[in-house]
Amino acid sequence: MNKQTEKIRQANEHIAWMENKKGRNHPLSTFREWMKKAGLSQRSEDWNPICIHVAGTNGKGSLCRWLSDLIMKKGKRVGVFTSPHLISHTERIQIDQSPIDLLGWDQIFNESKDFFEKNELTMFEMDLWMSLVYFSQTKPDVIIMETGLGGQRDATTALDYDLCLITNIGLDHMTYLGNTIEEIAQAKAGILIENTPAGLGCMDASAKKVIQKQAKIKKVPLFEVTDEQVRQFFSKHPQLDRIFKERMLPDYQKENFILALEAMKQLGYGYDDPELQDLASRFFWPGRFTILKNDPLIAADGAHNPHGIRALCESLKPGEFDQVYFSVLADKQAITMIELLKKKVPSIILVNFDTPRIADLIDLSTQCSLPVCSYETMLENLKKTDQNTLICGSLYFVGDLLRDF
């Protein structure tokens, strides 16, 4: 084994070690104290980037990608911290949409490992810490930080921001965030900072009301995107609308796009039609209605909760897909998602893929009268099928598919 191969092996071992350190994060005050002692910040005397915080139930990753595209269109460099990853852990830390190099990742890890072990940081806290180290080294013009579970207890909230964005609110991570839309909205509103602008995407009126109340208390200048605003914008820009349709970008991407565009306006950036058309023609965010094959149509989407599945179903044309391969984690509302899919697609097959967090598919099969197949069988069937096929239900499931298809 040569030295390079050995370094790669060690880096992958370190990633595996880190991925076993999941759990509840430390208090924000503790994380801030760690940063202070280490002299770690997202700003310094010679580096003062614009910092954007992104939260919400669904669409966070897509919004980060639209923002990144818009920022790079103006010739600015952008750092993005996002999760989860689809294929490689290094995807979580990016500069100009390129993941951190594996060996560069491992160098930062090795420099911090003793600190990580001594203070028992979670995987998410370690990822966040390493992203701050990397960004302080590379000094991008803009930093975009995506929350994990999101809200007032999220580790990313320990940082300072110039703009906060909340995509939407749905029922997910209820063990941590609350059992109702209003409770989850209250938790997500925890990212709001006094006198700091914030933007809201299209969302349930009850969720919006909760966030608006918190914004008023904190004197947050608030801008909002509505369904009607999205419809009017694309009605006035038919060429852009045509590109979205030709690219088969789902309707929910229009909402993400408009929120990103409004956010950039808040930061003083404007875009003409040719710039926006070029962005839309090039937009790509893996695992979000990713077309794997055109004839027959095979698409993968990472929708993994009822809110996401509903948005996905609303974007599908009648009869667009003949079958769905569906898999889901144990802590998700699987039956609700399946019922939504049944209204759009005639055949649903449950897939048993490799994760300890998978739902009890045998029980789900019995309750919903659906067949179950192995992940390997699904891959074989996808190679020879003549049916239009959708794969969804879990980002981890879709990540494995993108790796193996």
C-alpha positions in Angstrom: 0.0 0.0 0.0 1.5 3.3 -1.1 1.4 6.5 1.1 -1.4 8.1 -0.8 -3.6 5.0 -0.5 -2.8 4.7 3.2 -3.8 8.4 3.7 -7.1 7.8 2.0 -7.8 4.7 4.1 -7.1 6.7 7.3 -9.3 9.5 6.2 -12.2 7.1 5.5 -11.6 5.5 8.9 -11.9 8.9 10.5 -15.2 9.6 8.7 -16.6 6.3 9.8 -15.5 7.1 13.4 -17.2 10.5 13.2 -20.4 9.1 11.7 -20.8 7.0 14.9 -20.9 10.1 17.0 -24.5 11.1 16.5 -26.6 12.5 19.3 -27.8 15.6 21.0 -25.7 18.7 20.5 -24.2 20.7 23.4 -25.7 24.0 24.5 -25.1 26.9 22.2 -23.2 28.7 24.9 -20.8 25.8 25.2 -20.1 25.8 21.4 -19.6 29.6 21.5 -17.1 29.2 24.4 -15.2 26.6 22.5 -15.0 28.9 19.5 -13.8 31.8 21.6 -11.1 29.7 23.3 -9.9 28.4 19.9 -10.1 31.9 18.3 -12.4 30.4 15.7 -14.9 32.7 13.9 -16.6 33.2 10.6 -15.0 36.6 10.5 -11.6 38.2 11.2 -9.8 41.5 10.7 -8.9 40.7 7.1 -12.0 38.7 6.2 -15.6 39.8 6.6 -17.9 37.6 4.5 -21.7 37.9 4.2 -23.2 35.1 6.3 -26.6 33.5 5.5 -28.5 31.1 7.7 -30.9 28.6 6.1 -33.6 26.7 8.0 -36.9 25.0 7.2 -38.4 21.5 7.0 -37.7 20.9 3.3 -35.9 22.7 0.5 -32.9 23.9 2.5 -30.4 22.2 0.3 -32.1 23.4 -2.9 -32.2 26.9 -1.6 -28.5 26.8 -0.7 -27.7 25.6 -4.3 -29.8 28.4 -5.8 -28.2 31.0 -3.6 -24.8 29.6 -4.4 -25.6 29.8 -8.2 -26.7 33.4 -7.8 -23.7 34.4 -5.8 -21.2 32.8 -8.2 -23.0 34.4 -11.1 -21.7 37.7 -9.7 -18.2 36.5 -9.6 -18.2 36.0 -5.8 -16.8 32.9 -4.0 -19.2 31.1 -1.7 -18.7 28.5 1.1 -21.6 26.2 1.9 -22.1 24.0 4.9 -24.9 21.5 4.3 -26.2 18.1 5.5 -26.8 15.3 5.1 -24.6 14.2 2.3 -25.7 11.9 -0.5 -22.6 10.0 -1.4 -19.5 11.4 0.2 -19.2 13.0 3.7 -17.0 15.7 2.2 -20.1 17.1 0.3 -21.1 18.8 3.6 -18.3 21.4 3.2 -18.0 23.1 -0.1 -16.4 26.1 -1.8 -17.9 27.2 -5.1 -19.9 23.9 -5.2 -16.8 21.8 -5.0 -16.5 19.5 -1.9 -13.5 19.8 0.4 -10.7 17.5 -0.7 -10.7 14.3 1.3 -7.1 14.6 2.4 -7.6 18.3 3.2 -10.6 17.3 5.3 -8.5 14.7 7.1 -5.8 17.3 7.9 -8.3 19.5 9.6 -9.8 16.5 11.4 -6.4 15.4 12.7 -5.7 18.9 14.0 -9.0 18.9 15.9 -9.4 15.2 16.9 -8.0 15.5 20.4 -10.4 18.5 21.0 -13.3 16.5 19.5 -12.6 13.5 21.8 -12.0 15.4 25.0 -15.3 17.4 24.6 -17.3 14.6 23.1 -18.6 16.6 20.1 -21.4 15.1 18.0 -20.9 14.4 14.3 -22.8 17.6 13.4 -20.8 19.7 15.8 -17.6 18.3 14.3 -18.7 18.9 10.8 -19.7 22.5 11.7 -16.4 23.1 13.4 -14.4 21.8 10.5 -16.4 23.9 8.1 -15.5 27.0 10.1 -11.8 26.1 10.0 -11.9 25.5 6.3 -13.8 28.7 5.5 -11.3 30.7 7.6 -8.5 29.2 5.5 -10.2 29.7 2.1 -11.9 33.0 2.9 -15.0 33.0 0.6 -17.0 36.2 0.0 -20.2 34.6 1.2 -20.9 31.8 3.7 -24.2 29.8 3.7 -24.9 27.7 6.7 -27.7 25.1 6.6 -29.2 24.1 9.9 -29.4 20.4 10.9 -32.7 19.8 12.7 -33.0 23.6 12.8 -34.0 26.3 15.1 -33.1 27.7 18.5 -31.0 24.7 19.7 -29.3 24.0 16.4 -25.5 24.3 16.6 -25.3 26.6 13.6 -27.3 29.1 15.6 -24.2 29.7 17.7 -22.8 31.9 14.8 -23.6 35.4 13.7 -25.5 36.1 10.5 -26.5 39.0 8.1 -29.6 37.2 6.7 -31.8 34.4 7.9 -34.1 32.3 5.6 -36.8 29.8 6.5 -38.0 27.8 3.5 -41.2 26.2 4.8 -42.6 24.3 7.8 -43.9 20.7 7.9 -44.2 17.8 10.3 -40.7 16.2 10.7 -38.2 15.6 13.5 -41.2 15.9 15.9 -39.3 14.2 18.8 -37.0 17.2 18.9 -39.0 20.1 17.5 -42.7 19.6 18.5 -45.8 17.7 17.5 -47.7 20.5 15.7 -47.0 22.9 12.8 -47.1 25.8 15.3 -44.6 24.2 17.7 -42.2 23.4 14.9 -42.5 26.9 13.5 -41.7 28.3 17.0 -38.6 26.1 17.0 -37.5 27.1 13.5 -38.1 30.8 14.4 -35.2 30.4 16.9 -32.8 31.3 14.1 -34.2 34.9 14.0 -31.7 37.5 15.2 -32.7 40.9 16.6 -32.7 43.6 13.9 -31.4 41.2 11.3 -33.3 40.7 8.0 -35.1 37.4 7.5 -37.1 35.8 4.6 -39.9 33.3 4.6 -40.7 30.9 1.8 -44.2 29.7 0.9 -45.7 28.0 4.0 -48.8 27.2 6.0 -50.6 30.3 7.3 -50.5 29.1 10.9 -46.7 28.6 10.7 -46.2 32.0 9.1 -48.2 33.6 11.9 -46.0 32.1 14.6 -42.8 33.3 12.8 -44.2 36.7 12.1 -45.0 37.1 15.9 -41.4 36.2 16.8 -40.1 38.6 14.1 -42.1 41.4 15.6 -40.8 40.7 19.1 -37.2 40.7 17.8 -37.7 43.7 15.5 -36.7 41.6 12.5 -37.2 43.2 9.1 -39.2 40.4 7.4 -39.8 39.7 3.7 -42.1 36.9 2.5 -42.6 34.8 -0.7 -46.2 33.7 -1.5 -47.6 31.2 -3.9 -49.2 34.1 -5.8 -45.9 36.0 -6.0 -44.3 32.8 -7.5 -47.1 32.5 -10.1 -47.0 36.1 -11.1 -43.2 36.1 -11.5 -43.2 33.1 -13.9 -46.2 34.5 -15.7 -44.2 37.7 -16.4 -41.1 35.6 -17.4 -42.5 33.0 -19.8 -39.0 32.1 -21.2 -37.8 31.3 -17.7 -41.0 29.3 -17.1 -40.4 27.3 -20.3 -36.8 26.4 -19.1 -38.2 25.1 -15.8 -40.7 22.9 -17.7 -38.1 21.7 -20.2 -35.7 20.9 -17.4 -38.5 19.1 -15.5 -37.8 21.2 -12.5 -40.6 20.5 -10.0 -42.9 23.4 -8.9 -41.2 23.4 -5.4 -38.0 24.5 -7.1 -39.8 27.6 -8.4 -40.5 28.6 -4.7 -36.9 27.9 -3.7 -35.7 30.0 -6.7 -37.9 33.0 -5.9 -36.8 32.9 -2.2 -33.2 32.9 -3.2 -33.7 35.7 -5.7 -35.5 37.8 -3.1 -32.7 37.1 -0.6 -30.1 38.3 -3.1 -32.1 41.5 -3.6 -31.9 42.1 0.1 -28.1 41.9 -0.2 -28.1 44.4 -3.0 -27.8 42.1 -6.0 -30.0 42.3 -9.2 -30.2 40.0 -12.1 -31.4 40.4 -15.7 -33.5 37.8 -17.6 -30.5 36.3 -19.5 -28.7 35.7 -16.3 -31.7 34.0 -14.7 -32.4 31.9 -17.8 -28.7 30.8 -17.8 -28.9 29.8 -14.1 -32.1 27.8 -14.6 -30.8 26.0 -17.7 -27.8 24.9 -15.6 -29.3 24.3 -12.2 -28.5 20.9 -10.7 -29.0 19.6 -7.2 -28.5 15.8 -6.9 -31.2 13.8 -5.4 -33.9 16.4 -6.0 -35.9 15.1 -8.9 -32.8 13.9 -10.6 -33.4 12.3 -14.0 -31.4 9.1 -14.2 -32.9 8.0 -17.6 -35.2 9.6 -20.1 -36.7 6.6 -21.9 -38.3 5.2 -19.9 -38.3 8.0 -17.4 -36.4 7.1 -14.2 -36.2 9.9 -11.6 -35.0 10.0 -8.0 -36.2 12.5 -5.4 -35.1 12.8 -1.8 -38.5 13.7 -0.4 -38.6 12.0 3.0 -41.5 13.4 5.0 -45.2 14.1 4.3 -44.6 17.8 3.5 -41.9 16.9 0.9 -43.8 14.0 -0.6 -46.9 16.2 -1.0 -44.8 18.9 -2.8 -43.4 16.2 -5.0 -46.8 14.7 -5.8 -48.2 18.2 -6.6 -45.5 18.7 -9.2 -46.2 15.4 -11.0 -48.3 15.3 -14.2 -51.2 12.8 -14.3 -49.9 9.4 -15.3 -46.3 10.6 -15.4 -45.0 7.5 -13.5 -46.1 3.9 -13.6 -44.4 2.8 -10.4 -42.6 4.0 -7.3 -39.7 2.3 -5.4 -40.1 3.6 -1.9 -38.0 3.3 1.2 -38.2 5.1 4.5 -36.6 5.5 7.9 -38.3 4.3 11.1 -38.9 7.8 12.5 -40.8 9.1 9.5 -44.6 9.1 8.8 -44.4 6.3 6.3 -48.1 5.5 5.9 -49.1 9.2 5.3 -46.4 9.4 2.6 -47.6 6.1 1.0 -51.2 7.3 0.9 -50.1 10.5 -0.9 -48.1 8.5 -3.5 -51.0 6.1 -4.0 -53.1 9.0 -5.3 -50.5 9.7 -8.1 -48.9 6.4 -9.0 -50.6 3.0 -9.5 -47.8 0.7 -8.2 -45.6 1.1 -5.1 -42.8 -1.3 -4.1 -41.1 -1.1 -0.8 -37.3 -1.4 -0.8 -35.1 -2.8 1.9 -31.8 -0.9 1.7 -28.8 -1.0 4.0 -29.3 1.2 7.0 -29.9 0.4 10.7 -32.5 3.2 10.8 -34.9 1.7 8.2 -38.6 1.2 9.0 -40.1 -2.2 9.6 -40.9 -2.9 6.0 -42.7 -6.2 6.7 -45.1 -4.5 9.0 -45.5 -1.6 6.6 -46.1 -4.1 3.8 -48.9 -5.7 5.8 -50.5 -2.5 6.8 -50.5 -1.0 3.3 -50.7 -4.2 1.2 -47.5 -3.5 -0.7 -44.8 -5.8 -2.0 -41.2 -5.6 -0.7 -38.0 -6.2 -2.6 -34.3 -6.0 -1.8 -32.2 -3.0 -2.9 -30.2 -5.3 -5.3 -33.4 -6.5 -6.9 -34.5 -2.9 -7.4 -31.2 -2.1 -9.2 -31.6 -5.1 -11.5 -35.2 -4.2 -12.3 -34.3 -0.6 -13.0 -31.8 -1.8 -15.7 -34.5 -3.6 -17.7 -37.8 -1.9 -16.9 -39.9 -0.3 -19.6 -42.0 1.6 -17.0 -41.6 5.2 -15.9 -40.3 4.9 -12.4 -39.9 7.2 -9.4 -37.6 6.5 -6.5 -38.2 8.4 -3.2 -38.8 8.3 0.5 -35.3 8.8 2.0 -32.3 10.9 1.1 -30.0 8.1 2.2 -31.9 5.7 0.0 -31.6 8.1 -3.0 -27.9 8.7 -2.2 -27.2 4.9 -2.4 -29.0 4.8 -5.7 -27.0 7.7 -7.2 -23.8 6.0 -6.2 -24.8 2.6 -7.6 -27.1 3.3 -10.7 
